[in-house]
Amino acid sequence: MRAEWKYIVYRDAEGEEVIVTFNQSTIHADYADQHHIARAQIVSAGFVTSEKACFGASTSLHVSSRPARDTALLRGLAD
């Protein structure tokens, strides 16, 4: 798989999971810090293909992706 973007899934103030994508040159932890996403809110993180498939892990955040769940969330198919 070839990464086109990076992503983070976090829980917002209402407890809903939110997925954000960003340039693959940005470090996951730096993105979280710049956007005031607390580490305790982060559920998963990884990479996104051009087909909108999530995979991998974030070494800077020490969290893995949840490929099926995160892909569904990205594609707007999550419950």
Biopython code that builds the backbone (N, CA, C, O; Angstrom):
import numpy as np
from Bio.PDB.StructureBuilder import StructureBuilder

atoms = [
    (1, "MET", "N", (0.849, -1.190, 0.000)),
    (1, "MET", "CA", (0.000, 0.000, 0.000)),
    (1, "MET", "C", (0.884, 1.239, 0.000)),
    (1, "MET", "O", (1.957, 1.273, 0.603)),
    (2, "ARG", "N", (0.402, 2.228, -0.684)),
    (2, "ARG", "CA", (1.136, 3.489, -0.754)),
    (2, "ARG", "C", (0.331, 4.585, -0.066)),
    (2, "ARG", "O", (-0.827, 4.830, -0.404)),
    (3, "ALA", "N", (0.952, 5.228, 0.886)),
    (3, "ALA", "CA", (0.288, 6.296, 1.638)),
    (3, "ALA", "C", (0.219, 7.578, 0.816)),
    (3, "ALA", "O", (1.198, 7.998, 0.199)),
    (4, "GLU", "N", (-0.956, 8.183, 0.826)),
    (4, "GLU", "CA", (-1.151, 9.495, 0.211)),
    (4, "GLU", "C", (-1.281, 10.564, 1.289)),
    (4, "GLU", "O", (-0.868, 11.707, 1.091)),
    (5, "TRP", "N", (-1.854, 10.188, 2.426)),
    (5, "TRP", "CA", (-2.088, 11.097, 3.546)),
    (5, "TRP", "C", (-1.824, 10.359, 4.848)),
    (5, "TRP", "O", (-1.648, 9.141, 4.874)),
    (6, "LYS", "N", (-1.803, 11.124, 5.917)),
    (6, "LYS", "CA", (-1.808, 10.578, 7.275)),
    (6, "LYS", "C", (-3.153, 10.925, 7.889)),
    (6, "LYS", "O", (-3.874, 11.787, 7.385)),
    (7, "TYR", "N", (-3.488, 10.242, 8.988)),
    (7, "TYR", "CA", (-4.740, 10.557, 9.671)),
    (7, "TYR", "C", (-4.622, 10.291, 11.164)),
    (7, "TYR", "O", (-3.752, 9.557, 11.631)),
    (8, "ILE", "N", (-5.545, 10.925, 11.895)),
    (8, "ILE", "CA", (-5.729, 10.702, 13.325)),
    (8, "ILE", "C", (-7.227, 10.581, 13.566)),
    (8, "ILE", "O", (-8.018, 11.333, 12.996)),
    (9, "VAL", "N", (-7.609, 9.639, 14.404)),
    (9, "VAL", "CA", (-8.989, 9.549, 14.894)),
    (9, "VAL", "C", (-8.942, 9.921, 16.368)),
    (9, "VAL", "O", (-8.139, 9.386, 17.133)),
    (10, "TYR", "N", (-9.823, 10.854, 16.760)),
    (10, "TYR", "CA", (-9.899, 11.263, 18.160)),
    (10, "TYR", "C", (-11.363, 11.406, 18.577)),
    (10, "TYR", "O", (-12.256, 11.497, 17.735)),
    (11, "ARG", "N", (-11.593, 11.424, 19.892)),
    (11, "ARG", "CA", (-12.938, 11.637, 20.423)),
    (11, "ARG", "C", (-13.105, 13.121, 20.746)),
    (11, "ARG", "O", (-12.282, 13.719, 21.439)),
    (12, "ASP", "N", (-14.192, 13.699, 20.226)),
    (12, "ASP", "CA", (-14.464, 15.108, 20.497)),
    (12, "ASP", "C", (-15.129, 15.267, 21.870)),
    (12, "ASP", "O", (-15.276, 14.291, 22.606)),
    (13, "ALA", "N", (-15.521, 16.474, 22.207)),
    (13, "ALA", "CA", (-16.095, 16.771, 23.523)),
    (13, "ALA", "C", (-17.374, 15.982, 23.801)),
    (13, "ALA", "O", (-17.709, 15.731, 24.959)),
    (14, "GLU", "N", (-18.087, 15.589, 22.745)),
    (14, "GLU", "CA", (-19.317, 14.809, 22.900)),
    (14, "GLU", "C", (-19.048, 13.307, 22.902)),
    (14, "GLU", "O", (-19.975, 12.510, 23.052)),
    (15, "GLY", "N", (-17.793, 12.921, 22.737)),
    (15, "GLY", "CA", (-17.435, 11.507, 22.718)),
    (15, "GLY", "C", (-17.540, 10.852, 21.356)),
    (15, "GLY", "O", (-17.360, 9.641, 21.230)),
    (16, "GLU", "N", (-17.830, 11.646, 20.332)),
    (16, "GLU", "CA", (-17.929, 11.122, 18.964)),
    (16, "GLU", "C", (-16.533, 11.001, 18.355)),
    (16, "GLU", "O", (-15.662, 11.835, 18.603)),
    (17, "GLU", "N", (-16.335, 9.963, 17.563)),
    (17, "GLU", "CA", (-15.061, 9.803, 16.872)),
    (17, "GLU", "C", (-15.006, 10.703, 15.643)),
    (17, "GLU", "O", (-15.942, 10.753, 14.844)),
    (18, "VAL", "N", (-13.900, 11.406, 15.512)),
    (18, "VAL", "CA", (-13.664, 12.331, 14.403)),
    (18, "VAL", "C", (-12.366, 11.897, 13.726)),
    (18, "VAL", "O", (-11.375, 11.611, 14.398)),
    (19, "ILE", "N", (-12.376, 11.850, 12.403)),
    (19, "ILE", "CA", (-11.155, 11.528, 11.661)),
    (19, "ILE", "C", (-10.694, 12.770, 10.907)),
    (19, "ILE", "O", (-11.492, 13.453, 10.265)),
    (20, "VAL", "N", (-9.402, 13.053, 10.993)),
    (20, "VAL", "CA", (-8.809, 14.169, 10.255)),
    (20, "VAL", "C", (-7.650, 13.621, 9.434)),
    (20, "VAL", "O", (-6.888, 12.775, 9.901)),
    (21, "THR", "N", (-7.527, 14.111, 8.216)),
    (21, "THR", "CA", (-6.417, 13.709, 7.349)),
    (21, "THR", "C", (-5.529, 14.923, 7.101)),
    (21, "THR", "O", (-5.974, 16.069, 7.157)),
    (22, "PHE", "N", (-4.277, 14.640, 6.829)),
    (22, "PHE", "CA", (-3.331, 15.728, 6.610)),
    (22, "PHE", "C", (-2.148, 15.224, 5.786)),
    (22, "PHE", "O", (-2.007, 14.027, 5.538)),
    (23, "ASN", "N", (-1.313, 16.159, 5.375)),
    (23, "ASN", "CA", (-0.172, 15.873, 4.506)),
    (23, "ASN", "C", (0.751, 14.849, 5.144)),
    (23, "ASN", "O", (1.020, 14.905, 6.344)),
    (24, "GLN", "N", (1.229, 13.922, 4.342)),
    (24, "GLN", "CA", (2.073, 12.856, 4.872)),
    (24, "GLN", "C", (3.450, 13.333, 5.324)),
    (24, "GLN", "O", (4.171, 12.582, 5.982)),
    (25, "SER", "N", (3.824, 14.545, 4.992)),
    (25, "SER", "CA", (5.105, 15.072, 5.474)),
    (25, "SER", "C", (5.032, 15.575, 6.912)),
    (25, "SER", "O", (6.063, 15.824, 7.537)),
    (26, "THR", "N", (3.818, 15.726, 7.439)),
    (26, "THR", "CA", (3.620, 16.191, 8.813)),
    (26, "THR", "C", (3.670, 15.006, 9.775)),
    (26, "THR", "O", (3.086, 13.956, 9.508)),
    (27, "ILE", "N", (4.353, 15.176, 10.866)),
    (27, "ILE", "CA", (4.435, 14.133, 11.896)),
    (27, "ILE", "C", (3.123, 14.111, 12.671)),
    (27, "ILE", "O", (2.587, 15.158, 13.033)),
    (28, "HIS", "N", (2.611, 12.906, 12.921)),
    (28, "HIS", "CA", (1.333, 12.763, 13.632)),
    (28, "HIS", "C", (1.290, 13.578, 14.926)),
    (28, "HIS", "O", (0.335, 14.321, 15.158)),
    (29, "ALA", "N", (2.309, 13.445, 15.763)),
    (29, "ALA", "CA", (2.330, 14.138, 17.057)),
    (29, "ALA", "C", (2.348, 15.654, 16.875)),
    (29, "ALA", "O", (1.729, 16.384, 17.649)),
    (30, "ASP", "N", (3.055, 16.123, 15.856)),
    (30, "ASP", "CA", (3.088, 17.568, 15.591)),
    (30, "ASP", "C", (1.707, 18.067, 15.182)),
    (30, "ASP", "O", (1.272, 19.131, 15.622)),
    (31, "TYR", "N", (1.017, 17.295, 14.337)),
    (31, "TYR", "CA", (-0.338, 17.686, 13.930)),
    (31, "TYR", "C", (-1.248, 17.764, 15.152)),
    (31, "TYR", "O", (-1.990, 18.733, 15.316)),
    (32, "ALA", "N", (-1.193, 16.754, 16.000)),
    (32, "ALA", "CA", (-2.028, 16.729, 17.210)),
    (32, "ALA", "C", (-1.738, 17.950, 18.086)),
    (32, "ALA", "O", (-2.661, 18.598, 18.579)),
    (33, "ASP", "N", (-0.476, 18.254, 18.272)),
    (33, "ASP", "CA", (-0.103, 19.411, 19.093)),
    (33, "ASP", "C", (-0.588, 20.720, 18.471)),
    (33, "ASP", "O", (-1.142, 21.570, 19.168)),
    (34, "GLN", "N", (-0.385, 20.884, 17.179)),
    (34, "GLN", "CA", (-0.766, 22.116, 16.487)),
    (34, "GLN", "C", (-2.269, 22.344, 16.495)),
    (34, "GLN", "O", (-2.730, 23.484, 16.439)),
    (35, "HIS", "N", (-3.044, 21.244, 16.566)),
    (35, "HIS", "CA", (-4.501, 21.355, 16.531)),
    (35, "HIS", "C", (-5.138, 21.085, 17.896)),
    (35, "HIS", "O", (-6.347, 20.876, 18.001)),
    (36, "HIS", "N", (-4.315, 21.094, 18.922)),
    (36, "HIS", "CA", (-4.770, 20.965, 20.317)),
    (36, "HIS", "C", (-5.596, 19.707, 20.553)),
    (36, "HIS", "O", (-6.617, 19.738, 21.241)),
    (37, "ILE", "N", (-5.138, 18.601, 19.973)),
    (37, "ILE", "CA", (-5.778, 17.303, 20.205)),
    (37, "ILE", "C", (-4.988, 16.613, 21.312)),
    (37, "ILE", "O", (-3.832, 16.233, 21.123)),
    (38, "ALA", "N", (-5.622, 16.458, 22.458)),
    (38, "ALA", "CA", (-4.950, 15.848, 23.609)),
    (38, "ALA", "C", (-4.680, 14.378, 23.345)),
    (38, "ALA", "O", (-5.488, 13.698, 22.711)),
    (39, "ARG", "N", (-3.560, 13.890, 23.821)),
    (39, "ARG", "CA", (-3.196, 12.479, 23.622)),
    (39, "ARG", "C", (-4.276, 11.543, 24.152)),
    (39, "ARG", "O", (-4.528, 10.492, 23.563)),
    (40, "ALA", "N", (-4.910, 11.911, 25.250)),
    (40, "ALA", "CA", (-5.955, 11.063, 25.841)),
    (40, "ALA", "C", (-7.180, 10.943, 24.936)),
    (40, "ALA", "O", (-7.953, 9.996, 25.080)),
    (41, "GLN", "N", (-7.371, 11.870, 24.018)),
    (41, "GLN", "CA", (-8.506, 11.847, 23.091)),
    (41, "GLN", "C", (-8.238, 10.971, 21.870)),
    (41, "GLN", "O", (-9.178, 10.570, 21.183)),
    (42, "ILE", "N", (-6.977, 10.670, 21.593)),
    (42, "ILE", "CA", (-6.609, 9.972, 20.358)),
    (42, "ILE", "C", (-6.931, 8.487, 20.465)),
    (42, "ILE", "O", (-6.536, 7.812, 21.416)),
    (43, "VAL", "N", (-7.657, 8.000, 19.469)),
    (43, "VAL", "CA", (-8.103, 6.608, 19.414)),
    (43, "VAL", "C", (-7.185, 5.777, 18.515)),
    (43, "VAL", "O", (-6.811, 4.659, 18.868)),
    (44, "SER", "N", (-6.829, 6.322, 17.365)),
    (44, "SER", "CA", (-5.991, 5.601, 16.412)),
    (44, "SER", "C", (-5.348, 6.606, 15.462)),
    (44, "SER", "O", (-5.718, 7.780, 15.418)),
    (45, "ALA", "N", (-4.370, 6.105, 14.700)),
    (45, "ALA", "CA", (-3.694, 6.964, 13.727)),
    (45, "ALA", "C", (-2.945, 6.073, 12.743)),
    (45, "ALA", "O", (-2.599, 4.932, 13.048)),
    (46, "GLY", "N", (-2.707, 6.617, 11.568)),
    (46, "GLY", "CA", (-1.992, 5.846, 10.560)),
    (46, "GLY", "C", (-1.926, 6.585, 9.250)),
    (46, "GLY", "O", (-1.727, 7.799, 9.205)),
    (47, "PHE", "N", (-2.097, 5.825, 8.178)),
    (47, "PHE", "CA", (-1.931, 6.335, 6.823)),
    (47, "PHE", "C", (-3.164, 6.013, 5.985)),
    (47, "PHE", "O", (-3.925, 5.101, 6.307)),
    (48, "VAL", "N", (-3.352, 6.773, 4.904)),
    (48, "VAL", "CA", (-4.496, 6.605, 4.012)),
    (48, "VAL", "C", (-3.994, 6.470, 2.575)),
    (48, "VAL", "O", (-3.133, 7.231, 2.133)),
    (49, "THR", "N", (-4.545, 5.484, 1.849)),
    (49, "THR", "CA", (-4.217, 5.316, 0.434)),
    (49, "THR", "C", (-5.106, 6.213, -0.423)),
    (49, "THR", "O", (-6.051, 6.822, 0.078)),
    (50, "SER", "N", (-4.801, 6.289, -1.701)),
    (50, "SER", "CA", (-5.636, 7.067, -2.622)),
    (50, "SER", "C", (-7.032, 6.468, -2.764)),
    (50, "SER", "O", (-7.957, 7.148, -3.208)),
    (51, "GLU", "N", (-7.188, 5.196, -2.391)),
    (51, "GLU", "CA", (-8.501, 4.543, -2.415)),
    (51, "GLU", "C", (-9.264, 4.729, -1.101)),
    (51, "GLU", "O", (-10.297, 4.099, -0.876)),
    (52, "LYS", "N", (-8.743, 5.596, -0.245)),
    (52, "LYS", "CA", (-9.327, 5.879, 1.076)),
    (52, "LYS", "C", (-9.370, 4.640, 1.964)),
    (52, "LYS", "O", (-10.375, 4.374, 2.624)),
    (53, "ALA", "N", (-8.277, 3.889, 1.976)),
    (53, "ALA", "CA", (-8.122, 2.747, 2.874)),
    (53, "ALA", "C", (-7.104, 3.121, 3.948)),
    (53, "ALA", "O", (-6.023, 3.617, 3.631)),
    (54, "CYS", "N", (-7.441, 2.888, 5.205)),
    (54, "CYS", "CA", (-6.572, 3.220, 6.331)),
    (54, "CYS", "C", (-5.726, 2.014, 6.722)),
    (54, "CYS", "O", (-6.183, 0.872, 6.670)),
    (55, "PHE", "N", (-4.476, 2.293, 7.118)),
    (55, "PHE", "CA", (-3.571, 1.218, 7.521)),
    (55, "PHE", "C", (-2.431, 1.798, 8.352)),
    (55, "PHE", "O", (-2.284, 3.016, 8.459)),
    (56, "GLY", "N", (-1.629, 0.918, 8.937)),
    (56, "GLY", "CA", (-0.394, 1.313, 9.596)),
    (56, "GLY", "C", (-0.549, 1.750, 11.035)),
    (56, "GLY", "O", (-1.470, 1.338, 11.740)),
    (57, "ALA", "N", (0.378, 2.596, 11.452)),
    (57, "ALA", "CA", (0.434, 3.068, 12.835)),
    (57, "ALA", "C", (1.203, 4.381, 12.883)),
    (57, "ALA", "O", (1.885, 4.757, 11.929)),
    (58, "SER", "N", (1.080, 5.061, 14.004)),
    (58, "SER", "CA", (1.848, 6.272, 14.240)),
    (58, "SER", "C", (2.919, 5.977, 15.282)),
    (58, "SER", "O", (2.609, 5.647, 16.427)),
    (59, "THR", "N", (4.170, 6.096, 14.883)),
    (59, "THR", "CA", (5.243, 5.883, 15.844)),
    (59, "THR", "C", (5.371, 7.061, 16.802)),
    (59, "THR", "O", (5.754, 6.878, 17.957)),
    (60, "SER", "N", (5.059, 8.256, 16.341)),
    (60, "SER", "CA", (5.185, 9.434, 17.210)),
    (60, "SER", "C", (4.101, 9.487, 18.284)),
    (60, "SER", "O", (4.312, 10.048, 19.359)),
    (61, "LEU", "N", (2.928, 8.895, 17.986)),
    (61, "LEU", "CA", (1.838, 8.854, 18.964)),
    (61, "LEU", "C", (1.749, 7.515, 19.691)),
    (61, "LEU", "O", (1.043, 7.392, 20.693)),
    (62, "HIS", "N", (2.465, 6.517, 19.185)),
    (62, "HIS", "CA", (2.450, 5.170, 19.773)),
    (62, "HIS", "C", (1.051, 4.549, 19.748)),
    (62, "HIS", "O", (0.624, 3.914, 20.712)),
    (63, "VAL", "N", (0.349, 4.742, 18.632)),
    (63, "VAL", "CA", (-0.968, 4.119, 18.448)),
    (63, "VAL", "C", (-1.047, 3.497, 17.065)),
    (63, "VAL", "O", (-0.387, 3.946, 16.129)),
    (64, "SER", "N", (-1.855, 2.468, 16.951)),
    (64, "SER", "CA", (-2.061, 1.773, 15.684)),
    (64, "SER", "C", (-3.342, 2.241, 15.021)),
    (64, "SER", "O", (-4.189, 2.892, 15.632)),
    (65, "SER", "N", (-3.451, 1.891, 13.763)),
    (65, "SER", "CA", (-4.707, 2.114, 13.050)),
    (65, "SER", "C", (-5.670, 0.976, 13.368)),
    (65, "SER", "O", (-5.277, -0.071, 13.882)),
    (66, "ARG", "N", (-6.911, 1.202, 13.056)),
    (66, "ARG", "CA", (-7.948, 0.162, 13.086)),
    (66, "ARG", "C", (-8.457, 0.107, 11.653)),
    (66, "ARG", "O", (-9.453, 0.755, 11.329)),
    (67, "PRO", "N", (-7.793, -0.652, 10.790)),
    (67, "PRO", "CA", (-8.047, -0.535, 9.355)),
    (67, "PRO", "C", (-9.520, -0.542, 8.942)),
    (67, "PRO", "O", (-9.947, 0.369, 8.232)),
    (68, "ALA", "N", (-10.295, -1.511, 9.348)),
    (68, "ALA", "CA", (-11.702, -1.588, 8.908)),
    (68, "ALA", "C", (-12.526, -0.439, 9.482)),
    (68, "ALA", "O", (-13.253, 0.230, 8.747)),
    (69, "ARG", "N", (-12.421, -0.209, 10.773)),
    (69, "ARG", "CA", (-13.212, 0.837, 11.437)),
    (69, "ARG", "C", (-12.827, 2.232, 10.927)),
    (69, "ARG", "O", (-13.695, 3.047, 10.614)),
    (70, "ASP", "N", (-11.523, 2.495, 10.848)),
    (70, "ASP", "CA", (-11.073, 3.824, 10.411)),
    (70, "ASP", "C", (-11.409, 4.084, 8.945)),
    (70, "ASP", "O", (-11.766, 5.202, 8.575)),
    (71, "THR", "N", (-11.294, 3.046, 8.108)),
    (71, "THR", "CA", (-11.675, 3.192, 6.703)),
    (71, "THR", "C", (-13.163, 3.497, 6.585)),
    (71, "THR", "O", (-13.555, 4.353, 5.791)),
    (72, "ALA", "N", (-13.986, 2.819, 7.353)),
    (72, "ALA", "CA", (-15.435, 3.095, 7.337)),
    (72, "ALA", "C", (-15.721, 4.507, 7.800)),
    (72, "ALA", "O", (-16.568, 5.185, 7.218)),
    (73, "LEU", "N", (-15.030, 4.967, 8.839)),
    (73, "LEU", "CA", (-15.224, 6.320, 9.341)),
    (73, "LEU", "C", (-14.811, 7.336, 8.276)),
    (73, "LEU", "O", (-15.519, 8.317, 8.046)),
    (74, "LEU", "N", (-13.692, 7.111, 7.639)),
    (74, "LEU", "CA", (-13.217, 8.011, 6.592)),
    (74, "LEU", "C", (-14.190, 8.076, 5.425)),
    (74, "LEU", "O", (-14.445, 9.150, 4.878)),
    (75, "ARG", "N", (-14.717, 6.954, 5.054)),
    (75, "ARG", "CA", (-15.638, 6.886, 3.914)),
    (75, "ARG", "C", (-17.066, 7.292, 4.294)),
    (75, "ARG", "O", (-17.956, 7.299, 3.444)),
    (76, "GLY", "N", (-17.284, 7.626, 5.557)),
    (76, "GLY", "CA", (-18.608, 8.058, 6.013)),
    (76, "GLY", "C", (-19.574, 6.922, 6.212)),
    (76, "GLY", "O", (-20.788, 7.124, 6.177)),
    (77, "LEU", "N", (-19.047, 5.708, 6.424)),
    (77, "LEU", "CA", (-19.894, 4.533, 6.559)),
    (77, "LEU", "C", (-20.004, 4.030, 7.994)),
    (77, "LEU", "O", (-20.727, 3.070, 8.260)),
    (78, "ALA", "N", (-19.295, 4.669, 8.916)),
    (78, "ALA", "CA", (-19.287, 4.203, 10.311)),
    (78, "ALA", "C", (-20.641, 4.457, 10.966)),
    (78, "ALA", "O", (-21.379, 5.366, 10.586)),
    (79, "ASP", "N", (-20.946, 3.620, 11.969)),
    (79, "ASP", "CA", (-22.210, 3.777, 12.710)),
    (79, "ASP", "C", (-22.186, 5.047, 13.508)),
    (79, "ASP", "O", (-23.155, 5.361, 14.199)),
]
sb = StructureBuilder()
sb.init_structure("model")
sb.init_model(0)
sb.init_chain("A")
sb.init_seg("    ")
for serial, (resi, resn, name, xyz) in enumerate(atoms, 1):
    if name == "N":
        sb.init_residue(resn, " ", resi, " ")
    sb.init_atom(name, np.array(xyz, "f"), 0.0, 1.0, " ", f" {name:<3s}", serial, name[0])
structure = sb.get_structure()
